[in-house]
Amino acid sequence: MGLTQRQTHRERILAVLSEEPSGSLRRSEALQRLATGFSWSVEDSVSPKTRPWETKWENRASFERAEMVRAGLLKGDEHGLWTLSPAGWAQAREARSRNQPGFGDEYLRREEMWKALLAAGGPREVSAGLIRDLGIYAGARGIYVNQERTKSPIAPDGIAVSFLHTGGSYADDLTEDGAIYHYPKTKRPGHDKFEVSATKAAYRSGLPVFVIAPGKTLSKRIVYRGYVERFDDELGALLITFTEDELPPPPPEGEDESPFTLTDEASKRTYSLRQNRPNQGRFAMKVFQRYGSACAVCGLDVYGLVQAAHLRAKKRSGSDDERNALPLCANHHLAFDRFLWAIEPGTLKLASRISGPDLSELGISKPDLTHLKSTPHDAAVVDSWQEWNRGQGENL
């Protein structure tokens, strides 16, 4: 059967927790009830190579629990408790009524729309009329919500179906792997608010969504299928990851949970073959969430002018770990890549090259990186400092 879908994990966690009057179980107890109360596939029961002490379904259930905390369905707890929040109780009650009525049907409906699009020669270079006929998009706004079909007590504004990427946004916002979509800001704030709410409902429900982008001609479109993987109200942005399968769980967040990896040989191979960056949207989103959206060395905070910059470059097998990065404006990103400035290990002070413009001439107004809410990993800073010293010698 393959791996159990994320949506199913969520439904099962809601089910076992709602059986308790307190809505709370310790992690070990919750996993035990999941093990005995539901059937798991052969693939579910295999242990991941990186975590041989647990099965894939246990690993995925733990990731889903973290996502449910982020979505407000479970309470955050540092003592190993899985506890329903008021929103979680509401969704659990809804789930008890015919296994989340509407969600299952809506999942199947979206899958049928996607199959019909493929059967018609899509998803590339298809007509706007076909997209509308299939129900993938309607209206004229950036986010399409079919309220008639998806509105419910736990999704009062409905669930987003598709997102229109007009091509007017910056190129980095859309890649073959995903899209960073910024919250709508129009002259109709009420509509903007309900569209954001419907987008968050798509995240909570685990339903697939579609992104519609321009084709090669004015009459053609490209359609991507994916999932809302994460959102951030402070940034006013969300990440949609493209996949024709179920979205796998994200890697653990936090330095204590996820060992830092400076290099990734797969990144080097992809860079040389395609000059494209896998998971570029996810990488950028995580960089901005970690450090903020302003340039780390000059403070410029203008959408479209600040980039997620690797400290160890992709062409040197640099990993897509956000701790191997900083948000930098285009000018200071280029200056960094050309070894005009660097970060001193330990102190995090900024330094300019001996034979070249000083920090002031480069427009760098920050003396160090200590003002950031988080800092890069020490190994990435040391590596970039060593490369800067080598680069200075080569460019003298």
Sequence and secondary structure as in RCSB ss.txt:
>XXXX:A:sequence
MGLTQRQTHRERILAVLSEEPSGSLRRSEALQRLATGFSWSVEDSVSPKTRPWETKWENRASFERAEMVRAGLLK
GDEHGLWTLSPAGWAQAREARSRNQPGFGDEYLRREEMWKALLAAGGPREVSAGLIRDLGIYAGARGIYVNQERT
KSPIAPDGIAVSFLHTGGSYADDLTEDGAIYHYPKTKRPGHDKFEVSATKAAYRSGLPVFVIAPGKTLSKRIVYR
GYVERFDDELGALLITFTEDELPPPPPEGEDESPFTLTDEASKRTYSLRQNRPNQGRFAMKVFQRYGSACAVCGL
DVYGLVQAAHLRAKKRSGSDDERNALPLCANHHLAFDRFLWAIEPGTLKLASRISGPDLSELGISKPDLTHLKST
PHDAAVVDSWQEWNRGQGENL
>XXXX:A:secstr
  S  HHHHHHHHHHHHHTSTTSEEEHHHHHHHHHHHS   TTTTS  TT TTS HHHHHHHHHHHHHHHTTSB 
  SSSEEEB HHHHHHHHHHHTTTSTTHHHHHHHHHHHHHHHHHTT SSSEEHHHHHHTTS  SSSSEEE HHHH
 BTTBTT  EEEEE  S S GGGB SSEEEEE    S HHHHHHHHHHHHHHHHHT  EEEEEE SSTTEEEEEE
EEEEEEETTTTEEEEEE SS        STTTS    B HHHHHHHHHHS  TTHHHHHHHHHHHH SS TTT  
  TTTEEEEESS GGGTB   GGGEEEEEHHHHHHHHTTSEEE TTT BEEE SSS  TTTTT   SBSTTSSS 
  HHHHHHHHHHHHHHHHHH 
